[in-house]
Amino acid sequence: MCIIAAMESTENTQPLQNEENLEQKKSPKPRRGRWVLIGILIVLIGSAIGGYFGLEKAKQLRLQEQDKSVVNAATVQFELGVSELANKQYENAQKRFEYVIQIMPNFPGAQEKLTEVMLAKAQVATPTLAPTPTLTPTPDLRGEEELFEQAMVYVREENWQDAMATLDSLRELNLDYRTVDVDGLYYLALRNRGVELILNEGSLEPGIYDLSLAETFAPLDLEAKNYRMWARNYLNGASYWALDWSQVVAIFGDLYTYLPYLRDSSGMTTTERYRVGLINWGDLLNLSEEFCLASEKYEMALAVMNDQNVVPKATKAYEECHKPEEEPTKKPQQATPTPPPSVEPTIGETTPPAPTEGTEPTPAPTQGSEPPPATATPAPDL
């Protein structure tokens, strides 16, 4: 009996367990789509960040490679220039050192080697004659040596004014002392003092003079030649001041792109002279009623500096330039006179001829006077 009761209880509980299993299978599973999207988004953001840092790293590497190529090119050209200088190929060596300074202005030793080339070329161009040996006592060179060393100190300190004064004293004391070395110091002092006078002090004429003196010791480098040329152009443009504003604008407009802050003893910079020249040229064009050209010059001046005194002039010139043209007034048409109707003459009637211009009409016959003979019009053939 117990066995039968256990079997019945097992049979009764079995359907209940099956129903619970079916309900568990039918219950919906938690959604995983949201977490999948979040994972994809995280992967995309990580890829974007990695790509950005990768691009930045590639850019840095590319810039480093460019710097390396510039350094390598400058090093190769410098070494070739040193070799050509040793072989007395001064022209080639000068070009190589100038190229090195152009691509790497701070390349160590390039400026010194270029100066050495200039001095060597000057010695070849104007060789110094060997003095004729004479039996003279050995001079005391202690004063000259001291002056020379002091001049070297001033050159290293870039104190060009005192260096020039010391070299002048040395030459007055002994003209033949270390001629080549003293000439080299003169070249450095004159060249750099000339550039300093032009750029920093606005003394254009003295600066040009110093550079011309330096050129007597050795050929000028390209940079010094440019400064001398720009100083001369400034003085040339200033000579047209208040005489020809178009020339002023042309010269200072070109100089404005290279040295906008170059000035002369008056203190006016290249920029100011260019701007004032444009305004005055615009005023002249405005007086000549060339409003479009005047508007153009005023706009160029305002592009250099926003001057509120020029704005009304520019506005008026612009309005006059774009003012619609007035149509010419049409003259009233004169009424054409209507010709009188032509009357065909009948047979036997006479038609008096119309009076022509300049002839008086035939007067009508008065009573008691004989009418003029009538001319009969021939009858047409019927």
KAHU-V797727 format. One record per backbone hydrogen bond with DSSP energy under -1.0 kcal/mol. NH is the residue of the N-H (numbers start at 1). CO is the residue of the C=O. E is the energy in kcal/mol with one decimal. If there is no record, write none. Layout:
NH_CO_E + NH_CO_E
This chain:
5_1_-2.7 + 6_2_-2.4 + 7_3_-2.1 + 8_4_-2.2 + 9_5_-2.4 + 10_6_-2.2 + 11_7_-2.4 + 12_8_-2.0 + 13_9_-2.1 + 14_10_-1.7 + 17_13_-1.8 + 18_14_-2.2 + 19_15_-2.2 + 20_16_-2.1 + 21_17_-2.4 + 22_18_-2.2 + 23_19_-2.3 + 24_20_-2.3 + 25_21_-2.2 + 26_22_-2.3 + 27_23_-1.4 + 36_32_-1.7 + 37_33_-2.3 + 38_34_-2.2 + 39_35_-2.2 + 40_36_-2.4 + 41_37_-2.6 + 42_38_-2.3 + 43_39_-2.2 + 44_40_-2.5 + 45_41_-2.6 + 46_42_-2.4 + 47_43_-2.3 + 48_44_-2.5 + 49_45_-2.6 + 50_46_-2.6 + 51_47_-2.7 + 52_48_-2.4 + 53_49_-2.5 + 54_50_-2.0 + 55_51_-2.4 + 56_52_-2.6 + 57_53_-2.3 + 58_54_-2.5 + 59_55_-2.8 + 60_56_-2.5 + 61_57_-2.5 + 62_58_-2.6 + 63_59_-2.6 + 64_60_-2.6 + 65_61_-2.4 + 66_62_-2.4 + 67_63_-2.7 + 68_64_-2.5 + 69_65_-2.5 + 70_66_-2.4 + 71_67_-2.7 + 72_68_-2.9 + 73_69_-2.6 + 74_70_-2.7 + 75_71_-2.6 + 76_72_-2.5 + 77_73_-2.4 + 78_74_-2.5 + 79_75_-2.5 + 80_76_-2.3 + 81_77_-2.4 + 82_78_-2.4 + 83_79_-2.2 + 84_80_-2.6 + 85_81_-2.3 + 86_82_-2.1 + 87_83_-1.5 + 88_85_-1.3 + 89_84_-3.3 + 90_88_-1.3 + 93_89_-2.2 + 94_90_-2.6 + 95_91_-2.1 + 96_92_-2.2 + 97_93_-2.4 + 98_94_-2.4 + 99_95_-2.0 + 100_96_-2.2 + 101_97_-2.3 + 102_98_-1.8 + 103_99_-2.1 + 104_100_-2.6 + 107_104_-2.0 + 110_107_-1.6 + 113_109_-2.1 + 114_110_-2.2 + 115_111_-2.2 + 116_112_-2.2 + 117_113_-2.2 + 118_114_-2.2 + 119_115_-2.4 + 120_116_-2.1 + 121_117_-2.6 + 122_118_-2.2 + 123_119_-2.1 + 124_120_-1.9 + 125_121_-2.5 + 126_122_-2.6 + 136_134_-1.7 + 145_141_-2.6 + 146_142_-1.8 + 147_143_-2.1 + 148_144_-2.6 + 149_145_-2.4 + 150_146_-2.0 + 151_147_-2.4 + 152_148_-2.1 + 153_149_-1.9 + 154_150_-2.1 + 155_151_-2.1 + 156_152_-2.3 + 157_153_-1.9 + 158_155_-1.2 + 159_154_-2.9 + 160_158_-1.2 + 163_159_-2.0 + 164_160_-2.3 + 165_161_-2.0 + 166_162_-2.4 + 167_163_-2.4 + 168_164_-2.3 + 169_165_-1.9 + 170_166_-2.2 + 171_167_-2.5 + 172_168_-2.1 + 173_169_-1.8 + 174_170_-2.7 + 177_174_-1.1 + 182_178_-2.7 + 183_179_-2.5 + 184_180_-2.0 + 185_181_-2.0 + 186_182_-2.5 + 187_183_-2.5 + 188_184_-2.1 + 189_185_-2.6 + 190_186_-2.9 + 191_187_-2.7 + 192_188_-2.2 + 193_189_-2.2 + 194_190_-2.3 + 195_191_-1.9 + 196_192_-2.1 + 197_193_-2.4 + 198_194_-1.8 + 199_195_-2.6 + 200_196_-2.2 + 201_196_-1.1 + 203_197_-1.9 + 204_202_-1.3 + 207_203_-1.8 + 208_204_-2.7 + 209_205_-2.2 + 210_206_-2.4 + 211_207_-2.1 + 212_208_-2.1 + 213_209_-2.1 + 214_210_-2.5 + 215_211_-1.7 + 216_213_-1.2 + 217_214_-1.4 + 218_214_-1.8 + 225_221_-2.1 + 226_222_-2.1 + 227_223_-2.1 + 228_224_-2.2 + 229_225_-2.4 + 230_226_-2.7 + 231_227_-2.2 + 232_228_-2.1 + 233_229_-2.4 + 234_230_-2.2 + 235_231_-2.1 + 236_232_-2.3 + 237_233_-2.7 + 238_234_-2.4 + 239_235_-1.2 + 240_237_-1.2 + 241_238_-1.3 + 243_240_-2.3 + 244_240_-2.4 + 248_244_-1.8 + 249_245_-2.4 + 250_246_-2.2 + 251_247_-2.5 + 252_248_-2.5 + 253_249_-2.0 + 254_250_-1.3 + 255_251_-2.1 + 256_252_-1.9 + 258_255_-1.1 + 259_255_-2.6 + 262_259_-1.3 + 267_264_-1.6 + 270_262_-1.5 + 271_260_-2.0 + 273_269_-2.2 + 274_270_-2.3 + 275_271_-2.3 + 276_272_-2.7 + 277_273_-2.2 + 278_274_-1.8 + 279_275_-1.9 + 280_276_-2.5 + 281_277_-2.2 + 282_278_-2.3 + 283_279_-2.1 + 284_280_-1.9 + 285_281_-2.2 + 286_282_-2.2 + 287_283_-2.1 + 288_284_-1.6 + 289_286_-1.5 + 290_285_-2.8 + 291_289_-1.2 + 294_290_-2.2 + 295_291_-2.7 + 296_292_-1.8 + 297_293_-2.0 + 298_294_-2.4 + 299_295_-2.2 + 300_296_-1.9 + 301_297_-2.1 + 302_298_-2.4 + 303_299_-1.6 + 304_300_-1.1 + 305_301_-2.0 + 307_305_-1.4 + 310_307_-1.4 + 314_310_-2.6 + 315_311_-2.6 + 316_312_-2.4 + 317_313_-2.5 + 318_314_-2.2 + 319_315_-2.4 + 320_316_-2.5 + 321_317_-2.1 + 322_318_-2.1 + 349_346_-1.8 + 359_356_-1.9 + 369_366_-1.7
